Amino acid sequence: MTTDKPIILLAHGAWHPPSLYDPLKKALETRGYELLVPELVTMGAGKTGKTWDADVTMLLENATPLFDQGKSIILLGHSYGGIPACIATRGNTVDDRRTLGKRGGFSHLAFLAAFAMPAKGMSVLSVSGGSWLPWHKVLEFEDGSVSNFLFVNEKAMDLLYNDLPPDKAQMMFDSLTPSSYEAFTTGVDFAVTEVTIPKIFIVCEDDALFPPEYQKSLATACGQHLRQLSVSGGHSAFASVPQEVAEILVQLAKE
């Protein structure tokens, strides 16, 4: 890897293990760029009670050693990952760190069919209309009481992976794991409108789960400084059209 190229750090979507993003990682590697995909803290067994602030901390723990080496980082958020990705930029941009006499920092922010919150106090639940959707699944304990995990049911498979071959869609669906309920219900304390670095929203035009018209509406609500670009894939465009996503990220890195 060429040392002066920015590194791309991905805050992945809820329920999805980092390995599912390997197609995008490979597409970027062939272009000479490194993609890091650390696992969200809010995902997996034993993660109840944790919210996006734990994921923000994790992103910064991964980014700071690279900053100290003088690296600039493009932060990419997919789906739920848009929330911690946005908040992680607060006080950690290249300009912010330079002001403190430090090297490195976040240079760009990109959303991939992600929750780009235009105002403080908004949460995944509030953006979803205040109630869970038919493909959501709040897990229950054996005694019937509600747990602190949010998951998906079988209806989600065709929505998440509508543009993938059935066998690959099934493989990805079978690899999903529950996420902390609180990550989806806690309002943000930092909005996209407060982000000071260049930022883009990558609309997935064949998204059956997060319709493109809604993606565009959410991005537009974040203001004119959030540029909108498109790829042809569905909600999991990182797996179905990784070359398209990689090409946009590379162009962003060259700006």
C-alpha positions in Angstrom: 0.0 0.0 0.0 1.2 3.5 -0.8 1.6 5.3 2.5 0.2 8.6 1.4 -3.1 7.1 0.5 -5.9 7.5 3.1 -7.1 4.4 4.9 -10.8 3.6 4.7 -12.4 2.6 8.1 -15.9 1.0 7.9 -18.6 1.1 10.6 -20.5 -1.9 9.4 -24.3 -2.4 9.5 -26.1 -4.0 12.4 -26.2 -7.8 12.6 -23.6 -8.2 9.9 -20.2 -9.7 10.9 -17.1 -7.9 9.3 -16.3 -10.9 7.1 -19.3 -10.1 4.9 -17.6 -7.0 3.7 -14.7 -8.9 2.2 -15.9 -8.3 -1.4 -15.5 -4.5 -0.9 -12.2 -5.0 0.9 -10.9 -7.0 -2.1 -12.2 -4.4 -4.6 -10.4 -1.7 -2.8 -7.2 -3.7 -2.4 -7.0 -4.1 -6.2 -7.1 -0.3 -6.4 -4.3 0.1 -3.8 -6.5 1.0 -0.8 -6.9 -0.6 2.6 -10.3 -1.2 4.2 -10.5 -1.9 7.9 -13.7 -3.4 9.3 -13.6 -3.8 13.1 -16.6 -5.5 14.7 -19.1 -3.2 16.3 -19.2 -3.4 20.1 -23.1 -3.4 20.0 -23.2 -6.7 18.1 -23.3 -10.2 19.5 -24.2 -12.1 22.7 -23.6 -10.3 26.0 -23.8 -6.8 24.4 -27.1 -5.7 26.0 -27.3 -2.2 27.3 -24.6 -0.9 24.9 -25.5 1.9 22.5 -23.8 3.8 19.6 -21.4 5.5 22.0 -19.6 2.2 22.5 -19.2 1.8 18.8 -17.9 5.4 18.5 -15.3 4.6 21.1 -14.3 1.4 19.2 -13.9 3.3 16.0 -11.6 5.9 17.7 -9.6 3.2 19.3 -8.9 1.8 15.9 -8.3 5.1 14.2 -6.1 6.9 16.8 -2.9 4.8 16.4 -3.2 5.4 12.6 -3.7 9.1 13.2 -0.5 9.1 15.3 1.3 7.7 12.4 0.1 10.7 10.3 -2.6 8.7 8.5 -5.7 10.3 7.2 -8.9 8.2 7.3 -12.0 8.1 5.2 -14.8 7.0 7.5 -17.6 4.9 5.9 -20.8 4.0 7.6 -23.2 1.4 6.2 -26.8 1.3 7.4 -26.8 1.6 11.2 -23.0 2.2 11.0 -23.8 5.7 9.7 -24.6 6.8 13.3 -21.3 5.9 15.0 -19.3 7.0 11.9 -20.8 10.4 11.9 -20.4 10.9 15.7 -16.8 9.7 15.6 -15.8 12.7 13.4 -16.6 15.1 16.2 -13.3 16.7 17.2 -11.3 14.2 15.3 -10.9 15.7 11.8 -7.6 16.4 10.1 -8.1 20.2 10.9 -9.2 19.4 14.5 -6.0 17.5 15.2 -3.8 19.9 13.4 -5.1 22.7 15.7 -3.9 20.6 18.6 -0.5 20.0 17.0 -1.4 16.4 16.2 -1.1 14.5 12.9 -3.7 12.5 11.0 -7.4 12.6 11.3 -10.6 11.9 9.5 -10.6 13.5 6.1 -13.9 12.4 4.6 -17.2 10.9 5.7 -19.3 8.6 3.5 -22.7 7.0 4.1 -23.7 3.8 2.2 -27.5 3.5 2.4 -27.0 4.6 6.0 -28.7 6.5 8.8 -27.5 10.0 8.3 -29.2 11.9 11.0 -30.0 15.5 10.2 -30.8 16.6 13.7 -29.9 15.7 17.3 -32.2 13.4 19.2 -33.1 11.2 16.2 -32.7 7.4 16.5 -33.1 4.5 14.2 -36.5 3.9 15.9 -37.7 7.4 15.4 -36.5 7.5 11.8 -38.4 4.2 11.3 -41.7 5.9 12.2 -41.6 5.2 16.0 -42.3 1.4 15.7 -40.4 -1.6 14.5 -41.0 -2.8 10.9 -42.4 -6.2 9.9 -38.9 -7.7 9.3 -37.6 -6.6 12.7 -37.5 -9.1 15.6 -37.3 -8.2 19.3 -35.9 -11.3 20.9 -37.6 -12.8 24.0 -36.4 -14.8 26.9 -37.8 -18.3 27.6 -40.3 -16.9 30.1 -41.7 -14.6 27.4 -40.2 -11.4 28.6 -38.5 -9.0 26.2 -34.7 -9.1 25.9 -32.4 -6.3 25.1 -31.6 -7.6 21.6 -33.0 -6.5 18.2 -32.7 -8.9 15.4 -34.4 -9.7 12.0 -36.8 -12.4 10.9 -37.0 -14.4 7.7 -38.8 -11.5 5.9 -35.5 -9.5 6.0 -33.6 -11.9 3.8 -35.1 -10.8 0.5 -35.0 -7.2 1.5 -31.3 -7.2 2.6 -30.1 -9.4 -0.3 -32.6 -9.0 -3.2 -29.8 -8.5 -5.7 -27.7 -11.4 -4.7 -27.9 -15.1 -5.8 -30.1 -17.2 -3.5 -27.2 -19.3 -2.2 -25.1 -16.2 -1.3 -28.1 -14.5 0.2 -28.8 -17.5 2.4 -25.2 -17.7 3.5 -25.2 -14.1 4.5 -28.5 -14.3 6.3 -27.4 -17.3 8.3 -24.3 -15.5 9.5 -26.2 -12.6 11.1 -26.3 -12.1 14.8 -28.5 -9.9 17.2 -27.5 -6.4 18.2 -28.1 -4.4 21.3 -31.6 -2.9 21.4 -30.4 0.4 22.9 -28.2 1.1 19.9 -31.4 1.6 17.9 -33.5 3.6 20.4 -31.0 6.1 21.7 -31.1 9.5 20.1 -27.9 10.9 18.6 -26.1 13.9 20.2 -24.3 15.0 17.0 -25.9 15.4 13.6 -24.6 15.3 10.0 -25.2 19.0 9.7 -22.4 19.5 12.3 -19.8 17.5 10.4 -17.1 19.8 9.0 -15.3 17.5 6.6 -16.4 16.7 3.0 -19.2 14.1 3.1 -21.2 12.0 0.6 -24.3 9.8 0.7 -24.1 6.8 -1.6 -27.6 5.9 -2.6 -28.3 2.2 -3.4 -30.8 2.4 -6.2 -32.0 -1.2 -6.0 -32.4 -1.2 -2.2 -35.6 -3.1 -1.2 -35.1 -2.6 2.6 -34.2 1.1 2.6 -36.0 2.5 -0.5 -33.8 4.9 -2.6 -36.4 7.6 -2.4 -36.2 7.5 1.4 -32.4 7.5 1.3 -32.4 10.6 -0.9 -35.0 12.3 1.3 -32.9 11.6 4.4 -29.7 12.8 2.7 -31.5 16.0 1.4 -32.6 16.8 5.0 -29.0 16.8 6.0 -28.3 19.9 3.8 -26.7 20.8 0.5 -23.2 19.9 1.8 -24.0 16.2 1.8 -23.4 15.2 -1.8 -25.5 12.4 -3.2 -24.0 9.7 -5.5 -25.5 6.4 -6.6 -24.7 2.7 -7.2 -26.9 0.2 -8.8 -27.0 -2.3 -6.0 -29.3 -3.1 -3.1 -28.9 -2.6 0.6 -25.9 -4.9 0.6 -24.2 -3.2 -2.4 -20.8 -3.8 -0.6 -21.3 -7.5 -1.7 -23.4 -7.2 -4.8 -21.7 -4.3 -6.6 -18.4 -3.9 -4.6 -16.6 -2.5 -7.7 -19.1 0.4 -8.0 -18.8 1.2 -4.3 -15.0 1.0 -4.4 -14.8 3.3 -7.4 -16.7 6.0 -5.6 -14.5 5.7 -2.5 -11.4 5.9 -4.5 -12.6 9.0 -6.3 -13.4 10.5 -2.8 -9.8 9.6 -1.6 -8.3 11.5 -4.5 -10.2 14.8 -3.8 
